[in-house]
Amino acid sequence: MATPTLRRAGIGAAAALFAILIVVLGWAVPPRAAIISTDRLGPESGEPVADYLTRARKSLEGNDSAAHWALLSFDAGITADRIPEFTGGLRISEVVYHVPVDRVATPIITIGVPAGIDTAVASVKAAAAQMESTATYDDRSGQVKALVAVRLRADCACAVGIVLAGPLTELRNLASHSGIRAVEALPADASAGVFAVSPLLPEQTVSASPSPDDGPVPQN
């Protein structure tokens, strides 16, 4: 029978071998790197609008022919059926909606769309459905939810931006069109679907700051 001293020595040796094994396995099979993206389209919270517009223009500089993901922000909200007027035939990946209400904070709703302009036009219905399925926890948020959903169902002029992809030359051409306030592009190597989007809202004229939320919520 092994003595206590021998047993302790055996346990210690086993622990040492296990630690060595962990180190070896960690070296041979390194952990998978997490996908971390700092790419972002749209102004930072509180950023002066003039600074953002300058930054957006600079993002379109360059002569490469690669496709760049870009955020197109409108001068004023448009109805979904007008989206084709502003895309230049480029591939749309997201449509951004916001129902403006004076002194009432309302959500920004981003709808991903597959290829095809018809799906982009129909995305307003998806935005309404997403709003209707959103959980609320107090009377005011419930009233805001109902109001936003009703206005989206009525096809309000609430599309405030679109995310699309195209070469810089075509994006610069879009930026010059009437009704388009800004086009901001990411670098060509930005990965699809892993960048943040925060649109410049039409009512943001001084800074990209949240609107006041101290007014009554309309019935419709």
QUIJO-V567698 format. One line per field, one symbol per residue. ss: DSSP state (h for helix, s for strand, l for the rest). A space follows every 50 residues. Layout:
ss: ???
//
This chain:
ss: lllhhhhhhhhhhhhhhhhhhhhhhhhhlllllllllllssllllllshh hhhhhhhhhllllllllssssssssssslhhhhhhhllllssssssssll sllslllsssssllllhhhhhhhhhhhhhhhhllllllhhhhhhhhhhhh hhhlllllsssssssslhhhhhhhhllllssssssllllllllllsslll llllllslllllllllllll
//
